[in-house]
Amino acid sequence: MRTALLALRLMCLAWLWPVTQLNSSSFPNKRRHKGPYVGENTQQKHGGREDLKMKKLDSTKSLLIKSEQLLRIEEHDFAMRPGFGGSAIPVGIDVQVESIDSISEVNMDFTMTLYLRHYWQDDRLAFPSSSNKSRTFDARLVKKIWVPDVFFVHSKRSFIHDTTMENIMLRVYPNGNILYSVRITVTALCSMDFSSFPLDTQNCSLELESCWYNRLYINFILRRHIFFFMLQTYFPTMLMVMLSWVSFWIDRRAVPARVSLGITTVLTMSTIITGVSASMPQVSYVKAVDIYLWASFLFVFLSVIEYAAVNYFTTVEEMRKLKKAKIPSAYNASQAMAFDGCFHDNEIELTSMAEVSSTANTERNTQARNSTVSAPAEGTRLRRKHPVKNNLRFIMSNSYMIDSYSRVLFPLAYLLFNIIYWSLYT
């Protein structure tokens, strides 16, 4: 029986062999296309294996998937805050300032880089742990859970650092406590008061607020260093004022020297005032530096006016002397120019005028003595002597004394002004 079955099988194989040969010779193209098709499937499968290997090698992605399973992210709606419908959640905030980058007086703002940390508890993220150790995640998990809606009030510009990746850290503890830290650079508004500038102290606050309407104030006391402004503003101003006093020691007849010195100091003071104003905001009140600059400018301006008064009184007095002296015809124009301040008095021979003036003074003294001896006539009034007017006439007749007084009064007045100024603002 077994022999018969074996013979039957051999007959079937012998019968099917030609058919197999015929199929292989009749349809060669199908076999050709079958190879690439199979190879393509093999390539896709091989690519899938590579992706799977890459996923296995990427521990962060695999950890994120395991973390989602561990923290049960899919089981809760993290669009709602923890304990929604109940009392508010206490959120602790910690700020660590890394650097204060800039303070702008013109824009009235300040820029700083800081680490902003939040602390809260979310029971939905609690997980079992035998070692009771926390787990740390990056920004990808932050986008899938609830975080406090804290924002900066009066913020002009702010951004989260993202080099080489987003500077965000999330740490979850087994009991559901969460630490959320982010590195931020923020430019915030600071309402500054420049009444005492540059001897001022500014109080700038960084304000954080939440849609729970609570606001957190972080105050920064900023005290300005005065040494920079002493070098750039105060010392040059003092030197210009002192330079204007040099004209008091120059001969009053040296008109070009004294006028050029006065105009130079005035223009330099104008340049200093313009430079300081350009670097400051346009405020409607007076600053301390404005008081100092304009007071110094006034001293420089008064030194120019002082020489104008000296020149005018000198010219008036000398012209009056010329009229009383009855100038002779031989008195030429070159001598007359001396009274305009071009030559010294010793360059002119005024002997004749001296004799005339001496006789006039003698007659005047004789009349004065006679008037003092004789009694006043009936009906006349005795007039009081005015010391102010007499002193003014004396100064006008001796104009060189104005420079002598100015050499003392101007420095003393400026010294008194500095004592009052620095005692008030320091």
C-alpha positions as CSV (number, residue, x, y, z in Angstrom):
1,M,0.0,0.0,0.0
2,R,2.8,2.4,0.9
3,T,4.6,1.5,-2.3
4,A,1.5,2.4,-4.4
5,L,1.1,5.8,-2.7
6,L,4.8,6.6,-3.3
7,A,4.4,5.7,-6.9
8,L,1.3,7.9,-7.2
9,R,3.2,10.9,-5.8
10,L,6.1,10.4,-8.2
11,M,3.7,10.4,-11.2
12,C,2.1,13.7,-10.0
13,L,5.5,15.3,-9.7
14,A,6.5,14.1,-13.2
15,W,3.3,15.5,-14.6
16,L,3.6,19.0,-12.9
17,W,7.3,19.5,-13.9
18,P,6.6,20.6,-17.5
19,V,4.0,23.0,-16.4
20,T,6.4,24.7,-14.0
21,Q,9.0,25.0,-16.8
22,L,6.3,26.5,-19.1
23,N,5.3,29.1,-16.6
24,S,8.9,30.2,-16.0
25,S,9.6,30.6,-19.7
26,S,6.3,32.2,-20.7
27,F,6.2,35.0,-18.0
28,P,9.7,36.3,-17.5
29,N,8.6,39.9,-16.9
30,K,6.5,39.1,-13.9
31,R,9.5,37.6,-12.2
32,R,11.5,40.6,-13.1
33,H,9.0,42.9,-11.5
34,K,8.6,40.7,-8.5
35,G,12.2,41.3,-7.5
36,P,12.0,45.1,-7.2
37,Y,8.6,44.9,-5.6
38,V,9.9,42.6,-3.0
39,G,13.0,44.7,-2.6
40,E,10.9,47.8,-2.1
41,N,8.9,46.2,0.7
42,T,12.1,45.0,2.2
43,Q,13.5,48.6,2.1
44,Q,10.4,50.0,3.8
45,K,10.6,47.4,6.4
46,H,14.3,48.1,6.9
47,G,13.6,51.8,7.2
48,G,11.0,51.1,9.8
49,R,13.5,49.1,11.7
50,E,15.9,52.0,11.6
51,D,13.3,54.4,12.9
52,L,12.5,52.0,15.7
53,K,16.1,51.7,16.6
54,M,16.5,55.5,16.6
55,K,13.5,55.8,18.9
56,K,15.0,53.2,21.2
57,L,18.3,55.1,21.2
58,D,16.6,58.5,21.9
59,S,16.1,58.1,25.6
60,T,14.4,61.5,25.9
61,K,11.6,60.6,23.7
62,S,11.1,57.2,25.3
63,L,11.3,58.9,28.7
64,L,8.6,61.3,27.7
65,I,6.3,58.6,26.6
66,K,6.9,56.7,29.8
67,S,6.5,59.9,31.8
68,E,3.1,60.5,30.2
69,Q,2.1,57.1,31.2
70,L,3.6,57.5,34.7
71,L,1.9,60.9,35.3
72,R,-1.4,59.9,33.6
73,I,-1.4,62.8,31.3
74,E,-4.3,61.4,29.2
75,E,-6.5,60.8,32.2
76,H,-6.9,64.4,33.2
77,D,-8.0,67.7,31.6
78,F,-5.0,70.0,32.2
79,A,-6.8,72.9,30.7
80,M,-8.4,73.3,34.1
81,R,-6.5,74.3,37.2
82,P,-6.0,71.9,40.0
83,G,-9.0,71.8,42.3
84,F,-11.2,73.7,39.9
85,G,-14.3,75.0,41.7
86,G,-12.6,75.2,45.1
87,S,-10.4,77.6,46.7
88,A,-7.5,79.3,44.9
89,I,-4.2,77.5,44.6
90,P,-1.2,79.1,46.4
91,V,1.6,79.6,44.0
92,G,5.0,80.6,45.3
93,I,7.3,82.7,43.1
94,D,11.0,83.0,43.3
95,V,13.1,85.5,41.2
96,Q,16.8,85.2,40.9
97,V,18.3,88.2,39.0
98,E,21.2,87.2,36.7
99,S,22.1,90.6,35.4
100,I,20.7,94.1,35.0
101,D,21.5,94.7,31.3
102,S,20.7,98.4,30.8
103,I,18.9,101.4,32.4
104,S,17.6,104.0,30.0
105,E,16.7,107.5,31.3
106,V,15.5,108.6,27.9
107,N,13.0,105.7,27.5
108,M,12.4,105.4,31.3
109,D,12.8,101.6,31.4
110,F,15.2,99.0,32.5
111,T,16.2,95.6,31.1
112,M,17.2,92.6,33.2
113,T,17.8,88.8,32.8
114,L,16.3,86.6,35.5
115,Y,15.3,83.1,36.5
116,L,11.5,83.0,37.3
117,R,10.5,80.0,39.4
118,H,7.0,78.9,40.3
119,Y,6.0,76.4,43.1
120,W,2.6,74.8,43.4
121,Q,1.0,71.4,43.9
122,D,-1.0,69.4,41.4
123,D,-2.3,66.1,42.8
124,R,-3.1,64.9,39.3
125,L,0.6,64.6,38.6
126,A,1.4,62.6,41.7
127,F,3.1,59.2,41.0
128,P,4.2,56.2,43.0
129,S,8.0,56.1,43.6
130,S,9.9,53.7,45.8
131,S,12.9,56.0,46.1
132,N,10.8,59.2,46.6
133,K,12.9,61.0,44.0
134,S,11.7,63.8,41.7
135,R,11.7,63.7,38.0
136,T,12.9,66.5,35.7
137,F,11.5,67.3,32.3
138,D,12.0,69.8,29.6
139,A,9.6,72.2,27.8
140,R,7.7,69.5,25.9
141,L,5.9,68.3,29.0
142,V,5.2,71.9,30.1
143,K,2.9,72.3,27.1
144,K,0.7,69.4,28.2
145,I,0.1,70.3,31.8
146,W,-1.4,73.3,33.6
147,V,1.0,76.1,34.6
148,P,0.2,79.4,36.4
149,D,-0.8,82.3,34.2
150,V,1.8,84.8,35.5
151,F,2.7,87.8,33.3
152,F,4.8,90.9,33.7
153,V,2.9,94.2,34.2
154,H,4.2,97.2,32.3
155,S,6.4,95.0,30.2
156,K,7.6,96.5,27.0
157,R,9.5,93.5,25.6
158,S,10.3,90.1,27.0
159,F,11.4,86.7,25.7
160,I,12.4,83.2,26.9
161,H,15.9,82.2,25.9
162,D,15.9,79.3,23.5
163,T,19.6,78.6,22.8
164,T,20.5,75.8,22.4
165,M,17.1,74.8,23.5
166,E,14.3,76.5,25.4
167,N,15.5,77.4,28.9
168,I,12.6,75.8,30.7
169,M,12.8,73.2,33.5
170,L,10.0,71.3,35.1
171,R,10.5,69.2,38.1
172,V,7.7,66.9,39.5
173,Y,7.8,65.3,42.9
174,P,6.0,62.1,43.9
175,N,3.5,63.9,46.1
176,G,2.5,66.3,43.2
177,N,4.7,69.3,44.2
178,I,6.0,71.1,41.0
179,L,8.9,73.4,40.4
180,Y,8.7,75.3,37.1
181,S,11.7,77.5,36.2
182,V,12.2,79.7,33.1
183,R,15.0,82.0,32.1
184,I,13.6,85.4,30.8
185,T,14.9,88.7,29.6
186,V,12.4,91.5,30.3
187,T,12.3,95.2,29.6
188,A,9.9,96.9,32.0
189,L,8.7,100.5,32.5
190,C,10.2,102.5,35.3
191,S,8.6,105.9,36.2
192,M,11.7,107.9,37.1
193,D,11.9,111.2,38.9
194,F,14.8,113.4,37.7
195,S,14.3,116.3,40.1
196,S,17.7,115.4,41.7
197,F,19.5,114.1,38.6
198,P,22.3,113.1,38.6
199,L,22.4,113.0,42.4
200,D,19.2,110.9,42.4
201,T,18.1,107.5,43.6
202,Q,15.4,105.6,41.5
203,N,13.0,103.0,42.8
204,C,12.1,100.7,39.9
205,S,9.7,97.8,40.4
206,L,9.1,94.6,38.5
207,E,5.5,93.7,38.8
208,L,4.0,90.2,38.3
209,E,0.3,89.6,38.1
210,S,-2.0,86.6,37.6
211,C,-5.7,86.3,36.4
212,W,-6.4,85.8,40.0
213,Y,-5.8,89.5,40.2
214,N,-3.0,89.3,42.7
215,R,0.1,91.4,42.0
216,L,3.6,90.9,43.2
217,Y,6.0,93.8,43.5
218,I,9.8,93.4,43.4
219,N,11.5,96.7,44.1
220,F,15.0,97.6,42.9
221,I,16.7,100.6,44.5
222,L,19.0,102.1,41.9
223,R,21.6,104.6,43.1
224,R,23.5,106.6,40.5
225,H,27.3,106.9,40.6
226,I,28.2,110.6,40.4
227,F,31.8,110.3,39.3
228,F,31.0,110.0,35.6
229,F,28.9,113.2,35.7
230,M,31.6,115.0,37.7
231,L,34.1,114.3,34.9
232,Q,31.7,115.0,32.0
233,T,29.6,117.9,33.3
234,Y,30.6,119.5,36.7
235,F,34.4,119.8,36.3
236,P,34.2,121.3,32.8
237,T,31.5,123.7,34.0
238,M,33.6,124.8,37.0
239,L,36.6,125.4,34.8
240,M,34.6,127.5,32.3
241,V,33.4,129.7,35.2
242,M,36.9,130.1,36.5
243,L,38.2,130.9,33.1
244,S,35.7,133.7,32.7
245,W,37.3,135.3,35.8
246,V,40.6,135.7,34.1
247,S,39.2,138.7,32.3
248,F,39.2,140.6,35.6
249,W,43.0,140.6,35.6
250,I,43.3,141.8,32.0
251,D,43.6,145.5,31.4
252,R,40.2,147.1,30.8
253,R,41.5,148.8,27.6
254,A,42.4,145.4,26.0
255,V,39.0,145.1,24.3
256,P,39.7,142.2,21.9
257,A,41.2,140.0,24.6
258,R,38.4,140.4,27.1
259,V,35.6,140.2,24.6
260,S,36.9,137.1,22.9
261,L,37.5,135.4,26.3
262,G,33.9,136.2,27.4
263,I,32.3,135.0,24.2
264,T,34.4,131.7,24.2
265,T,33.3,130.8,27.7
266,V,29.6,131.6,26.9
267,L,29.6,129.4,23.8
268,T,31.3,126.6,25.7
269,M,28.7,126.7,28.4
270,S,26.0,126.6,25.8
271,T,27.6,123.5,24.3
272,I,27.7,121.7,27.6
273,I,24.0,122.6,28.4
274,T,22.9,121.3,24.9
275,G,24.9,118.0,25.3
276,V,23.3,117.3,28.7
277,S,19.8,118.1,27.5
278,A,20.2,115.8,24.5
279,S,20.9,112.8,26.7
280,M,17.9,113.4,29.0
281,P,14.2,112.9,28.6
282,Q,12.1,116.0,27.9
283,V,10.4,116.5,31.3
284,S,8.4,119.5,32.4
285,Y,10.3,120.2,35.7
286,V,13.7,121.5,36.5
287,K,16.5,119.0,37.3
288,A,19.4,119.5,39.7
289,V,21.9,119.5,36.8
290,D,19.9,122.2,35.1
291,I,20.1,124.4,38.1
292,Y,23.9,124.0,38.3
293,L,24.5,124.5,34.6
294,W,22.2,127.6,34.3
295,A,23.6,129.2,37.4
296,S,27.2,128.6,36.1
297,F,26.1,130.1,32.7
298,L,24.7,133.1,34.6
299,F,28.1,133.6,36.3
300,V,29.9,133.5,32.9
301,F,27.3,135.8,31.4
302,L,27.7,138.3,34.2
303,S,31.5,138.4,33.7
304,V,30.8,139.5,30.1
305,I,28.3,142.1,31.3
306,E,30.9,143.2,34.0
307,Y,33.4,144.1,31.3
308,A,30.7,145.9,29.3
309,A,29.9,148.0,32.3
310,V,33.6,148.7,32.9
311,N,34.2,149.7,29.3
312,Y,31.1,152.0,29.3
313,F,31.9,153.8,32.6
314,T,35.5,154.2,31.5
315,T,34.5,155.8,28.2
316,V,31.9,158.0,29.8
317,E,34.3,159.3,32.5
318,E,37.1,160.0,30.0
319,M,34.7,161.8,27.6
320,R,33.5,163.9,30.6
321,K,37.1,164.8,31.4
322,L,37.7,165.8,27.8
323,K,34.7,168.1,27.8
324,K,35.8,169.8,31.0
325,A,39.4,170.1,30.0
326,K,38.6,172.1,26.8
327,I,40.5,170.1,24.4
328,P,43.0,172.2,22.4
329,S,43.0,172.3,18.6
330,A,46.4,170.5,18.5
331,Y,44.8,167.5,20.1
332,N,44.7,165.0,17.2
333,A,42.6,162.0,16.5
334,S,45.2,159.5,17.7
335,Q,45.1,160.9,21.2
336,A,41.3,160.9,21.2
337,M,41.4,157.1,20.4
338,A,43.1,156.6,23.7
339,F,39.8,157.3,25.5
340,D,38.1,154.5,23.5
341,G,40.5,151.9,25.1
342,C,43.2,151.5,22.4
343,F,46.1,153.0,24.2
344,H,47.3,153.5,27.8
345,D,47.0,156.8,29.6
346,N,50.7,157.3,30.0
347,E,51.1,157.3,26.2
348,I,49.4,160.8,26.0
349,E,50.7,164.1,27.2
350,L,47.7,165.8,28.8
351,T,49.7,168.5,30.8
352,S,47.4,171.2,29.5
353,M,44.3,169.4,30.5
354,A,45.8,168.6,33.9
355,E,46.4,172.3,34.5
356,V,42.9,173.2,33.4
357,S,41.4,170.5,35.5
358,S,43.5,171.6,38.6
359,T,42.3,175.2,38.3
360,A,38.7,174.0,37.9
361,N,39.0,171.9,41.0
362,T,40.5,174.8,42.9
363,E,37.6,177.1,42.0
364,R,35.2,174.3,42.9
365,N,36.7,173.8,46.3
366,T,36.7,177.6,47.0
367,Q,33.0,177.8,46.2
368,A,32.3,174.8,48.3
369,R,34.0,176.4,51.3
370,N,32.1,179.6,50.8
371,S,28.8,177.8,50.6
372,T,29.5,175.9,53.9
373,V,30.4,179.1,55.8
374,S,27.4,181.1,54.6
375,A,24.0,180.2,56.1
376,P,21.3,178.9,53.8
377,A,19.0,181.5,52.4
378,E,15.4,181.7,53.5
379,G,13.1,179.4,51.6
380,T,15.8,177.0,50.5
381,R,15.6,173.3,51.4
382,L,18.4,171.2,52.8
383,R,18.8,168.0,50.7
384,R,19.9,164.8,52.1
385,K,23.0,163.2,50.7
386,H,22.3,159.8,49.0
387,P,25.0,157.4,49.8
388,V,24.0,154.9,47.1
389,K,24.0,157.6,44.4
390,N,27.3,159.0,45.7
391,N,28.8,155.5,45.7
392,L,27.6,154.9,42.2
393,R,29.1,158.2,41.0
394,F,32.3,157.2,42.7
395,I,32.4,153.9,41.0
396,M,31.6,155.5,37.7
397,S,34.4,158.0,38.1
398,N,36.8,155.1,39.1
399,S,35.7,152.3,36.8
400,Y,38.9,150.3,37.4
401,M,37.6,149.5,40.9
402,I,34.8,147.4,39.3
403,D,37.4,144.8,38.3
404,S,39.0,144.9,41.7
405,Y,35.7,144.2,43.4
406,S,34.8,141.5,40.8
407,R,38.0,139.6,41.6
408,V,36.7,139.0,45.1
409,L,32.9,139.0,44.7
410,F,32.6,136.5,41.8
411,P,34.6,133.7,43.4
412,L,32.9,134.2,46.8
413,A,29.5,134.1,45.2
414,Y,30.3,131.0,43.2
415,L,31.7,129.3,46.2
416,L,28.6,130.1,48.2
417,F,26.4,128.8,45.5
418,N,28.4,125.5,45.4
419,I,28.1,125.1,49.2
420,I,24.3,125.5,49.0
421,Y,23.9,123.3,46.0
422,W,25.9,120.3,47.2
423,S,24.4,120.5,50.7
424,L,20.9,120.4,49.3
425,Y,21.3,117.5,46.8
426,T,23.8,115.2,48.6
